[in-house]
Amino acid sequence: MSPDRVLAQASSWVWYPPEARTVETDDYLLIAYPPHFSDPTVATRWHSERPADELIDEVLDAAHGLGRESVTFFDLSERTRPPDLERRLRERGGELTETLAVLAFDLTRGVPELAVPEDVEVRRVLTLDDLRATDRIDVAAFGGTPADEAALARSAERLADEPRYLALRAGVPLGTAGHVVAGETLRLWGGAVLPEARHTGVYRALLGARLRAGVAAGCRLAMVKGRVETSAPVLLRTGFEHFGEVRAYRVARG
């Protein structure tokens, strides 16, 4: 788990659904997600030596062409190019919306002991009713608006390749999370727990289910970008190692 390998994999990890609209250049990737997403318009994958202000203006103009008037500039760190992009976003009034810790775990060591409470049930999401429950949890944890039935149906079509899990206590859905197998790397995403159920073992139950799935799939590394306020402390206590942070700023056009 060398830092260069982990951070390179983290920076290349970008997901968007087929229905998203994109603008991709040699310098960045702009994604217009469906409007119900908590961050519906995101720019990422920064590889440019152009002036930061020129790049910011171009991204905002491209977003305007997609009908979006603000952009979340994501995955900013000390490795970002141009190196002053984050500073110029702050100086132009960008709002810091998220700070994520880049964390990884050596799965060749097996799944750690997570002390999951016996009353937490975790199951694969397989039905539209389960997806409706995950959507309610996502909105409560991350924001955005509820997905409509068409969006849920599209999500259901991806469940074979993008497994999701639902955590319940006494039959009540309390948390959700997903994973993707990318070669020998298990990418953990979307871990969300209802505010009233946090610190009760729900997140650890979801983590254990996904790590076991990764070991079964032959993965050697588990990777996650965890919120520094919520999931990152839990992950660090379970044995994940910290490799850096990435930040996101939202900027409005004009």
LUMMI-582997 format. One line per field, with one value per residue (C-alpha): y, x, z; residue number from 0; residue in one letter. Coordinates in nm, 3 decimals. Each point is the difference from the previous one (the first is absolute). Example, Ala and Ser with C-alpha at 12.3 -4.5 7.8 and 13.67 -1.06 7.14 Angstrom:
yy <- [-0.450:0.344]
xx <- [1.230:0.137]
zz <- [0.780:-0.066]
num <- [0:1]
residu <- [a:s]
This chain:
yy <- [0.000:0.262:0.359:0.063:-0.307:0.075:0.368:-0.077:-0.247:0.246:0.278:-0.229:-0.115:0.186:-0.135:0.127:-0.174:-0.047:0.266:0.270:0.254:0.071:0.237:-0.158:0.174:-0.062:0.235:-0.112:-0.203:0.177:-0.214:0.108:-0.265:-0.038:0.302:-0.197:-0.064:0.194:0.134:0.004:0.166:-0.106:0.074:-0.226:-0.171:0.304:-0.023:0.347:0.255:0.278:0.299:-0.094:0.285:-0.090:-0.358:0.100:0.227:-0.269:-0.258:0.241:0.088:-0.369:-0.066:0.288:-0.171:-0.304:0.212:0.013:0.324:-0.128:-0.264:-0.201:-0.010:-0.340:-0.203:0.298:-0.064:0.082:-0.221:0.210:0.169:0.296:0.020:0.330:-0.121:-0.052:0.335:0.187:-0.174:0.121:0.352:0.003:-0.083:-0.377:-0.178:-0.294:-0.274:-0.315:-0.129:-0.369:-0.217:-0.240:-0.329:-0.352:-0.343:-0.300:-0.276:-0.268:0.032:-0.114:0.178:0.179:-0.062:0.262:-0.087:0.022:-0.011:-0.318:0.191:0.163:-0.187:0.071:-0.120:0.063:0.252:-0.193:0.163:0.340:0.018:-0.042:0.268:0.239:-0.058:0.064:0.318:0.131:-0.066:0.163:0.318:0.016:-0.050:0.186:0.235:0.028:-0.094:-0.340:-0.189:-0.060:-0.347:0.017:0.079:-0.282:-0.242:0.101:-0.056:-0.345:-0.097:0.068:-0.203:-0.305:0.199:0.260:-0.192:0.193:-0.104:0.097:-0.014:-0.048:-0.024:-0.162:0.018:0.377:0.117:0.212:-0.003:-0.075:-0.038:-0.138:-0.130:-0.059:-0.252:0.161:-0.262:-0.086:0.314:0.018:0.350:0.084:0.268:0.150:-0.095:0.183:-0.041:0.188:0.264:-0.158:-0.338:0.113:-0.140:-0.315:-0.242:0.044:0.137:-0.275:-0.263:0.142:0.020:-0.363:-0.126:0.185:-0.102:-0.366:0.038:0.152:-0.284:-0.252:0.179:-0.022:0.368:0.089:0.364:0.181:0.372:0.268:0.377:0.058:0.317:0.132:0.079:-0.334:-0.315:0.069:-0.031:-0.332:-0.133:0.105:-0.181:-0.320:0.004:0.209:0.216:0.371:0.109:0.358:0.218:0.137:0.298:0.137:0.362:0.117:0.309:0.175:0.147:0.377]
xx <- [0.000:0.250:-0.130:0.060:-0.201:-0.288:-0.023:0.027:-0.286:-0.205:0.042:-0.103:-0.314:-0.287:-0.355:-0.304:-0.311:-0.058:-0.273:0.242:0.128:0.373:0.257:0.345:0.321:0.369:-0.023:-0.314:-0.321:-0.333:-0.300:-0.365:-0.164:-0.379:-0.149:-0.099:0.365:0.132:0.282:-0.163:0.288:0.359:0.337:0.294:0.311:0.229:0.303:0.081:0.279:-0.233:-0.075:-0.250:-0.241:-0.011:-0.083:-0.269:-0.170:0.005:-0.154:-0.276:-0.076:-0.012:-0.238:-0.221:-0.016:-0.142:-0.259:0.184:0.088:0.235:0.273:0.157:0.374:0.088:0.309:0.224:0.325:0.369:0.029:-0.247:0.120:-0.005:0.136:-0.177:-0.346:-0.127:0.133:-0.163:-0.332:0.010:0.093:-0.290:-0.247:-0.008:-0.184:0.182:-0.264:0.190:0.331:0.067:0.278:0.163:0.019:0.112:0.012:0.217:-0.253:0.270:-0.020:-0.363:-0.305:0.061:-0.204:-0.276:-0.211:-0.322:-0.313:-0.202:-0.324:0.119:-0.101:0.178:-0.137:0.062:-0.228:-0.194:-0.344:-0.147:-0.138:0.353:0.125:-0.268:0.128:0.362:-0.108:-0.174:0.315:0.225:-0.210:0.001:0.378:0.128:-0.278:-0.150:-0.357:-0.172:0.055:-0.306:-0.113:0.180:0.330:-0.052:-0.071:0.327:0.186:-0.157:0.152:0.349:-0.029:0.175:0.319:-0.037:-0.121:-0.183:-0.086:-0.270:0.048:-0.307:-0.082:-0.331:-0.095:0.055:0.248:0.270:0.301:0.121:0.330:0.145:0.320:0.161:0.274:0.268:0.264:0.155:-0.143:-0.327:-0.144:-0.236:-0.257:-0.325:0.021:-0.291:-0.175:-0.304:0.109:-0.202:0.170:0.362:0.247:-0.213:0.199:-0.196:0.292:0.232:-0.253:-0.008:0.379:0.038:-0.240:0.187:0.348:-0.105:-0.134:0.331:0.203:-0.227:0.058:0.378:0.060:0.326:-0.072:-0.308:-0.024:-0.243:-0.034:-0.161:-0.145:0.238:-0.289:-0.183:0.130:0.375:0.044:-0.186:0.212:0.325:-0.097:-0.056:0.350:-0.028:0.305:-0.012:0.166:-0.119:-0.306:-0.199:-0.234:-0.293:-0.108:-0.324:0.017:-0.287:0.033:0.031]
zz <- [0.000:-0.112:0.025:-0.371:-0.098:0.234:-0.094:-0.372:0.028:0.203:-0.257:-0.287:0.182:-0.165:-0.030:-0.184:-0.134:-0.374:0.000:0.123:-0.251:-0.013:-0.144:-0.005:-0.099:0.058:0.301:0.187:0.002:0.053:0.097:0.003:0.219:0.016:0.184:0.312:0.094:0.301:-0.221:-0.343:-0.185:0.071:-0.159:0.074:-0.144:-0.004:-0.231:-0.130:-0.009:-0.112:0.225:0.271:-0.076:-0.367:0.094:0.252:-0.253:-0.267:0.236:0.107:-0.361:-0.096:0.290:-0.116:-0.338:0.180:0.178:0.333:0.178:0.272:0.013:0.280:-0.068:0.147:0.091:0.075:0.186:0.002:-0.312:-0.201:-0.318:-0.033:0.355:0.080:-0.109:0.355:0.118:-0.288:0.064:0.361:-0.108:-0.244:0.276:-0.036:0.281:0.156:-0.015:0.094:0.130:-0.056:0.139:-0.247:0.190:-0.090:0.163:-0.085:-0.064:-0.005:0.380:-0.011:0.136:0.332:0.312:-0.011:0.308:-0.200:0.220:-0.041:-0.054:-0.326:-0.316:-0.330:-0.332:-0.368:-0.167:-0.261:-0.031:-0.079:0.353:0.135:-0.240:0.122:0.353:-0.103:-0.177:0.314:0.202:-0.262:-0.001:0.381:0.016:-0.306:-0.110:-0.345:-0.082:-0.032:-0.324:-0.216:-0.103:-0.334:0.171:0.250:-0.284:-0.169:0.328:0.029:-0.336:0.139:0.321:-0.146:-0.069:0.276:0.307:0.268:0.353:0.245:0.378:0.218:0.368:0.094:-0.367:-0.024:-0.269:0.163:-0.229:-0.350:-0.186:-0.320:-0.155:-0.337:-0.078:-0.219:-0.069:0.336:0.164:0.189:-0.031:0.286:-0.071:0.120:0.368:0.164:0.334:0.127:0.252:0.281:-0.056:-0.008:0.255:0.043:-0.218:-0.324:-0.199:0.130:-0.107:-0.353:-0.006:0.102:-0.267:-0.272:0.117:0.007:-0.355:-0.107:0.152:-0.172:-0.332:0.040:0.079:0.174:0.077:0.131:-0.071:0.113:0.007:0.340:0.144:0.264:0.235:-0.014:-0.168:-0.002:0.381:-0.003:-0.284:0.165:0.319:-0.199:-0.149:-0.317:-0.069:-0.086:-0.325:-0.039:-0.046:-0.291:0.013:-0.197:-0.063:-0.155:-0.224:-0.176:-0.345:0.002]
num <- [0:1:2:3:4:5:6:7:8:9:10:11:12:13:14:15:16:17:18:19:20:21:22:23:24:25:26:27:28:29:30:31:32:33:34:35:36:37:38:39:40:41:42:43:44:45:46:47:48:49:50:51:52:53:54:55:56:57:58:59:60:61:62:63:64:65:66:67:68:69:70:71:72:73:74:75:76:77:78:79:80:81:82:83:84:85:86:87:88:89:90:91:92:93:94:95:96:97:98:99:100:101:102:103:104:105:106:107:108:109:110:111:112:113:114:115:116:117:118:119:120:121:122:123:124:125:126:127:128:129:130:131:132:133:134:135:136:137:138:139:140:141:142:143:144:145:146:147:148:149:150:151:152:153:154:155:156:157:158:159:160:161:162:163:164:165:166:167:168:169:170:171:172:173:174:175:176:177:178:179:180:181:182:183:184:185:186:187:188:189:190:191:192:193:194:195:196:197:198:199:200:201:202:203:204:205:206:207:208:209:210:211:212:213:214:215:216:217:218:219:220:221:222:223:224:225:226:227:228:229:230:231:232:233:234:235:236:237:238:239:240:241:242:243:244:245:246:247:248:249:250:251:252:253]
residu <- [m:s:p:d:r:v:l:a:q:a:s:s:w:v:w:y:p:p:e:a:r:t:v:e:t:d:d:y:l:l:i:a:y:p:p:h:f:s:d:p:t:v:a:t:r:w:h:s:e:r:p:a:d:e:l:i:d:e:v:l:d:a:a:h:g:l:g:r:e:s:v:t:f:f:d:l:s:e:r:t:r:p:p:d:l:e:r:r:l:r:e:r:g:g:e:l:t:e:t:l:a:v:l:a:f:d:l:t:r:g:v:p:e:l:a:v:p:e:d:v:e:v:r:r:v:l:t:l:d:d:l:r:a:t:d:r:i:d:v:a:a:f:g:g:t:p:a:d:e:a:a:l:a:r:s:a:e:r:l:a:d:e:p:r:y:l:a:l:r:a:g:v:p:l:g:t:a:g:h:v:v:a:g:e:t:l:r:l:w:g:g:a:v:l:p:e:a:r:h:t:g:v:y:r:a:l:l:g:a:r:l:r:a:g:v:a:a:g:c:r:l:a:m:v:k:g:r:v:e:t:s:a:p:v:l:l:r:t:g:f:e:h:f:g:e:v:r:a:y:r:v:a:r:g]
